Amino acid sequence: MLFYFDEAGDFNPPKANEHKCAVSVGLIVPETEELSVRHAFEVFCRGLKPAEKTARGEPKGSLLQLSSRDRFFDVLNAFPDVKIVPATIDLAESAKFLNNHAPHGMRVRFYEHAERCIHLTMQEQVRLLGRQFGNISFQQMLWMLTLTSCVKRTIEHMVIFLSGQEFWSCYERMSFTVDKVGTAAGSRVEQLLDFFLFSWIAAWSLQEPISFIKEIHTQDHPFVKKYDTPGGVDLTKLMRGNIRYESSETCWGLQMADIVANTLYGVVHDLNNSSGMLPFWKRIMKNCHCGPAIGPGLIVADNAEAGESKPPLNLPKYSIFSRIMEESQH
């Protein structure tokens, strides 16, 4: 199974009374669909104008005209088994609970945890993680939190919505590709993310375990055989060694995720449809299983130094999404 992750937005705290979000998007591509999806996307890219690509020829969501964005979703909507999984952090709401010192708070927690470690090697590893986390920016912390939420949701969507026998062969290999952070291989942020993807997802799964469907996920199901344990899903086996960081310039899956993320970012900042982006909400939802109650995968960071996020809030400003989906059913 192929997973691609990209983001849109700068994760900087908003100004007073400013509506501001940032977005992480996961794109799930079953390997059974890989060649067809890639070919269709390449045909789409050949039809783009030079102004809709970078100087190196990479298509960018931020450069697309509305007509080209429509054509992109014509391509994507033709493959309903390719799933969009959004995670949208409302930075304005999160600002009510967080402050710029949150990374330092996490460092303190790491040092406290290190003192409880029995082995000296483990103590030093935990202290190192604490020092590294204390040196990242507030914006990087929010990015990691949002991306981790997105990754957990993509795993859940795969298990529930791509569980049929036609996808069983796709469970042989898991590939999580994340848009590269900076230019240095193995950067500090990437090292931290490798750790926190496991620790945060594991912690959240204690409260909200990855669910199975009893009638479908029987003992002969490949996901159950390979990853299920008495203590829950084996996240280490599922993800360890399967996470890679690539440049979108050379990765078609990341390019598609970039266009989806940029479109969703435009949608959540165009709730009054002043720039013509709001109608793309229906196009996104054709490949997305998030219902009206969840909307754009809304999260509000609460106690981020503990790696937690509040569940989606019933914020009136997002009610337009539910109305659009209700109207489309009539």
N, C-alpha and C positions, 0 to 999 in steps of 0.2 A: 504494500500500500504506500502510495506517495503522498506526502504532506508538504505543503509550501506555505511559508509565513512571511508576510510583509506588513508594514505599518504606514500610517499617514497621520501627520500632525507632529508638533514639536514637543509635546508633553510639558511645556512651560506653564507655570501657574497663570491663571487668567487675571485680567484686570478686574477691578470692582464692577459688579453687576454685568460682567461679560459672560455670554453663553459660549463655552468652549469645550471641545472634546478632542480626544485623540483615539486612533483606531488601530487595532491589530486584526488581521484577517487570516484565517486558515483556509487553504484550498485543498480538498481531499480528491486525489485522482486515482481511482482503482487502476492497477496495471493493465487490466483488461481493456481499458479505454485509452491508455497512454498514447499509442501511435495515432489513433484517430483524432484525439484532442489536439495533440501537437501539430499535426498536419493542418487541421482547420485553423488553428491560431496562426500558423505561418502564412496561410493564404490571407487571413485578415491583415497581418502586418504588411504584406506586400501592397495592400491597397491604401495604406496610410500616406498622408502627405509628408514631405520632408520636415515641415514645421511641427509634426506630431511625434518626431523622433529626436533623440539626442544626436550630437555630432558624430557619435560612433554607431548610429543606426538603431539604438535601443528604443522601442516604443515606451512612452511614459504616460501614466494616467493623467498627470498634471498638465500634459500638453494636448490631450485629445479634445477634439471638437465634439459637440453633442451628437452629431450624426455618426461619427466614428464610434463613440461610446455605445450608441444604439446598435451598431453593427457588431461590436464586441459581444454584447449580451445576446444577440441573435446566435452567435457561435456558442456561447456558454450555455444558453438555455436549451440548445439542441442536444446537450449531454446531461440529462437530469441526474445521472449517477455521479456526476462531479459535484461535490458538495461545498457550499460556502459556509464557513463558521465564523461569525463576527464576535469581536470583543471590543466594546466601546466604553472608554472610561470618561465619565463626565467630570472634567477637571474643576468646573465651578462648584459642583456638589462636594467633590473630594476635598477641596480647599477648606471646607468647614470642619474637617476632621484631621487634616494633616498639616505639618509645617516643614520647613526646609531642613530641619534637624533630624528627620526620620532616619536617614542612613546612619547617622551617629548612634541613634537609639538601637539600631540593629547590631552595630559593632559592640555595644555594651552587652547585649544579650549573648552574643557569641563568646565574649570573654567569660561571662558567668557560666555558660555551658561548658567551656573548656576546663574550668575548675572541677567539673563533675566527671571528666573523662579519666579513666584509670590509667591508660597507657600514655607515656610521654609523647610518643609520635602523634597520636590522635590529638593530644592537647595542642601541639604546635600547629597541626593542620587546621584545627578549628580557630585558633588565634589568628592564623594567616588569613583565613576567610573573613574574620572580623575586621582585620586591618584593611583588607582589600575593599570590603563593602563600605567601610567608613569613609573611603576615599572616592567613591563614585558620587556622581551628582544626583540631586533630587530627581531630575528629569530621567536619568538612566534607571533609577529605582522604579519609577512609575512605568517606564517602558517594560522592564522585566516583569513587573506585577501583571500588567495587561497581557503581555505575550504568554505568560505562564497560564493565565486564565483561559486564553484562546487555545493553547495546546491541550489543556485538560478537556475542553469542550469538543475539540476535534476527535480525540480518542473516544469520547462518549458517543459522538455522532457516528463514527465508524462502526462501533460495536452495535448500535441500535439500528441504523439505517442502511448499513452495507453488510448485513449478516447473512444474506441468502447464499445458497450453494454456488451461485454463479460468481461469487466473490471469494470463495474459499481459497483459491490458489493465491490470492493477493495477500493472505495472511502469512505467507512464507517469509516475507521480507518487509520490514518497516523502515521507511526512509523519511526523516524529518529534516527539511531544508529550510534554513532561516537566512533571511537577507543579511549579508555580511555587515558587521559593525566595524567601521573604519577600514583600514588597509592592512594592519598587522595581523598575521595569523596567530591564533591563540591569545588574543588580547585579554586584558584583565576582566573586561565585561563578559566576554565569551566564557571564560573559566568560571566566573561566578554564576552565569546563567546555566551552565551545565549542572552545577550543584543545586541551584534553587529550583530548576525545573522538577527535580526529583523531590526535594524537601517540601516545597509548597504544595505540589500536587498530592504528595503522600499525606500531608497534614489536612488539606481540604477534603481528601477522600475519606478520612475518618468520619467527617460530618456528612459528606455526600458521596457515598461510594459509587464507583462506576457500576451501573446497573446492567443486569442481564435479563433477557426474556426467557422465562422457564421453558416455554414450548419450542423455542428456537435454539437456545444455547445449551444443548444437551452435551453429554460427555464426549461425543464424537465430533463436536464442532471444533475447528482448528484453533480458534482463539481460546476456547476453554482448555483444550489439551495443552496448548503452548504457554499460556500466560496466567491462567487462573490458579490460585493457591487457596488453602484454608484461610489465609489472612487477607485475601483480596487479590487484586490484579498485581502481578509481579512487574512493577514499573521499571525496575533495573533491567530485567530481561527484555522488556518491550522497547526501552529507549537507549540504554547504555551502548555506546559505540554506533548508534544509528542517527545521531544528530550531527549535521554538518552545516558550515557557514559558507555561503557562496555569494558571488556578485550577481545581481540581477542582469548585468550586461551579457552574461553567458548562459543564463538559465531561463528557459521559456516558462517554466512553472512559476518562478518568482515574478516574471514580467506579468503574467496573468494575475497573480495575487496583488501586484502593485496596482493594476488597473481597478480591480475590485475594491481594494482598500481606499484608493483615492476617490472612487465613486461614492462609497459609503461615507467617507469624510465629508464630501460635498453634500450628501443627503442630510446628515445630522446637523449641518450648519445652514440648511436651507429649508427650515421647517415652515416658512411662509411661501416657499416656491418663488422667491424673487429672482433666482438665477437659473431656474429651469432644471434643477437637479432632483427635486423631490420625487418626480415620477419614476426615477430609476429605482426607487424602493421596491416597487412591484417586480422589476426585472431581477433584482437581487434575491428576492424571496422565492423566486421560481426554483432556485438551487439551494435554498436554505430552509431548514426545518425549525428555526426559531419561531415560536408562535407570537401573537400580538402581545402577550404578557411579558415576554422577554425582549421583543423588539430587536434593536440592533446589538444584542448581546450586552446590554447595559450593565456596567459595574460602577460602583462608587467605592474608592479606596477608603478604608476606615483605619484599621490599626496596621498600617503597612510595615511597621518595623517588626511585626509578628507574622508578616506574610499572609494577611487576611484581607478579604474584600467583602463588602456588604452585598447582600442579594439585590437583584434589580429593584429599583424603587418605582412606585407609581407616580411619576412626575408628570403633571398636566401638560408640560410642553411637548412631551413625546406622544400624546394621545392621538396625534394625527396619523401615526403609523397604524394604530388599530383601526381607525376610521377608513383608511385606504384599503386595508385588507378586508374589512367587512363589506365595503362597497364593491370590491372586485368579485365577491362571491354571489352578488345579485345580478 
